Amino acid sequence: MKRITMHLLASMAVCLLSLSVRAQDNKPKKLDILIKGAYVFDGTGKDSVLYDVGIKGERIVYVGEPTKSFKAKTLIDGTGLYLSPGFIDPHTHYKRQLNNKDEKERALLRALMQGVTTVFEGNDGGSPWPIGETLHKWKETGIGPNAALFVGHNTVRRNVLGDEDVQPTANELKTMENMVDRAMKEGAFGLSTGLFYTPGNYAELDEVVALAKVAASHGGIYDTHQRDEGSQSIGVVASTEEVLKIAEEAGIPAHISHIKVSGPKTWGKSDVLIDMIEKAQAKGLKVTANQYPYEASRTGLSSALVPPWVRDGGIKAMRARFLQPELRDSILKGIAKNIEARTADPSKLVLASKKNKELHGKSLQDLSEQWNISPEEVVIKVCSTSLPSVHSFMMKDEDINNFMVQPWVMTGSDGGSGHPRGFGTFARKIRKYALDDKVLSVSQAIYKSSYLTAKTLNIKDRGAIEEGYYADVVLFDPNTIKDNSNYDNGEVLASGVPYVIVNGKLVIKDGQWQGNLPGKALKLNEK
């Protein structure tokens, strides 16, 4: 009798603790938010269904047939709108906004207004240090979307070796491994590299493998801006082979950030990379990629065009070499080679600078004609006094589309400031590539922007419209969703996203920020 009583009590407790509230219950249930009448895309790639979605606290507690069984503090009429999981951006450069004293900056409206509810930072090998301090700061001060971190290889290397072209001793490598270990314990989701950038470009394979093994031991991933995306050094094919070798030797899932084939010498090689990756997957390697849907990249002018040996030691050392007459010819030849590899056309290399209006929006060709010097000399003159970015129009639609439809390629903005991708990537993916050009279906575009990313990066209970999942939810209008930024004005908010919910809180209502900061600082393996 006692055993039966205990069993009954346990069963009753389970019923009382259950978050799932079904419409078949007889009495109305109180919800915080009830969304009625929307076309619900659950994020897994399935077609939409006309469902109601109920939210209580931070979680989704009902997804099902329209019902009158609920009472809610806030009722949202979703008629004519598409409802999906909040989008997850695996590659951003939003640290200035997330760490800003201004609450509106920390709200990160450029992301929220695209429907992005989770962002990753610490990409391209550059991360805050220590990781734990930044995560704690975000928790204390508040942020708009959820945010997570990678630990950056360049950051770790610079702390131990500086910006010089040197290789670590055994003790120095151990120090670097300990830094990665600490970062992973503090919540980093993996190791990021920027092997194209200084000082990561000086690292050899064994160093990267050793650090990736540490990340792997904690269940993290290897996120990489690979060594070459075109033909500037070892070539994109050899660079991809390096990524796959690191994944295999370290026993870690590899994620290629903003996969592309850049420059005229590599156009059309998307099929080659896809074949390489699929063969690696067939062998059992976990390999994925993210991509931004634009034909131009954006990076620092010096990183893009000044040879690595000139940048050895950092900006001060680079500028000192510019002044050495015996090096000038070699530097100019190196810059010319990089211009040829990147676009083969100085008019397609356009500077972007908030601080220097004289440079902003002008191509190397424009400045060459204005100053009556060669495009190579323009690079030296500009980099001697300032550090602008450059938009490199170096990708072809055929390759962009080819990568986009691969089942292992997801959406990532690489967004920061100045480039339209930071304000429009996710809206553009749906507007141009799904609704207008039909490269993808809407359900595929949503899947590649939510569930696929959550599963790839090991984000718990996010990325799907499912009972028990965190209530990160976006409602957008298929008739009006649109990216509004362009290369001339890269900082215009997207439109057509009237509602965004983060952790159960309405942060965007009727297209307006509600003045709150409901995002969480996410940690890998957090219970």
Secondary structure, DSSP 8 states (H G I E B T S, - for coil): -HHHHHHHHHHHHHHHH-----TTSSS-EEEEEEEEEEEE--SSS---EEEEEEEETTEEEEEES--S-EEEEEEEE-TT-EEEE-EEESSB--HHHHT-SSHHHHTTHHHHTTTEEEEEES-TT---SSHHHHHHHHHHH-BSSEEEE-EEHHHHHHHHHTTSS----HHHHHHHHHHHHHHHHTT--EEEEETTSTTGGG--HHHHHHHHHHHHHTT-EEEEE-S-SSSSSS-HHHHHHHHHHHHHHHT--EEETT----STTTTTTHHHHHHHHHHHHHTT--EEEEE-S-SEEEEEHHHHHS-HHHHTT-HHHHHHHHT-HHHHHHHHHHHHHHHHHHTS-GGGEEEE-SS-TTTTT-BHHHHHHHHTS-HHHHHHHHHTT---EEEEE---HHHHHHHHTSTTEEE---B-SSSTHHHHHHHHIIIIIIIIS-SS-HHHHHHTTTHHHHHHHT-TT-SS--TTSB--EEEE-TTT-B----SSS-----BS--EEEETTEEEEETTEE-S---B-B--TT--
